[in-house]
Amino acid sequence: MEKNFEGYNKGVKEVLGASQNGSLRGVVGTISELISTDKDYEIALQVAYGNRLQNIITETDRDAKEAISYLKQNKCGRATFMPLDADTNNKIFDFLYNN
């Protein structure tokens, strides 16, 4: 299931696949891949974050822009990106990892 990115939207699948085959660089993963919680809280986390769990984290803003261009050129859907070099995103990740 993970190999085929089941459960993800089309654009997210395309970006993750392109990252795996080397067509895109700087893709860290999705929020759902990078955060974890106790089994008791999984449903609460899914409800709280909803589709945002599919947001794609990139190393830089430039990596996100390249992924967006890839999606547009190949007409393969949409995705939301959160570059790590964006100040606001750094604060979000600091909060997620330190709490």
N, C-alpha and C positions, 0 to 999 in steps of 0.2 A: 504494500500500500504506500509506504513512504517513498519507494523508488518511483512510483507513478504519480506522486503528489496528489493522491486521492483526497477529495474534500476541499481542495483549493479551487478558486476561480480560474478561468482559462488564462487570463493575463499573468496571474501569479505562477501558474504551472509553467507557462512559456519562459518566464524570466528565470525561474529556478532551473529548468532544463537547460537553458542557454548558458547559465552559469556553470552547470556541471560539465557541459561539453566544451567549455572554454570560449564560447562566443561572447560572453560578457564577463567582465572582471569586477571585483569589488563588491559582490553580493555576499553579505554575511549570512542571511537567512531571513525567515519570517519571525515575527514576535512569538508565535506559538512554538517555534522550534527553540527559541532562546530563553524562554521562561519556564519555570517548573513550579509545581505546588504539590502539597499532599493530595492524595486521591479524594479526601473529604471535601476539598475546595475546588476541584476541577470544574464542576458545573457552575459554581458561583463565578469563577474566573471567565468561563465561556459566556455567561450571561452579561457580566460586567463589560467585557471587551468586545463581544460580538464579532463582527467582520474585521475589526481592527487587529485581530489575531493574525490576519493574513497580510498585514502591512509588511513590506519588504525593507529590511535594514541594509543599507549600503555603507561602504566605508566613507565615501565622499559624495558631495553634491554632484560632482561631475559623473560619478558612476551611476547615480540615479538618472541623470539626464540622458546618458548613453542607453540605459535600459528603456527609458521612455521612447527614445528614438527607435530603438529596436522594435518595440511593440507597435509603434506607428507604421514603420516601414513594412513590417510583416503582417499588419492588420490582424493582430492576434490578441486583442483584448486590452484591458486596462489593469493597472495596479497602483497602489499607494506606496510611496517610498518615504523612508525616514533615514536621511543621511546622518552618519555619526558625527560629521564635522559641523553640523548645525547646532548652534548654542542651545536652542530649546530642546532638541532631541537629546543632547548630552545630559540635560537636567532630568529628563524623563528616565533615561537609562540608569543614571545614578540612583534615582529613587527606586526603580524596580530591583536593581541588584543589591542595594543596601538595606532593603526592608523585607 
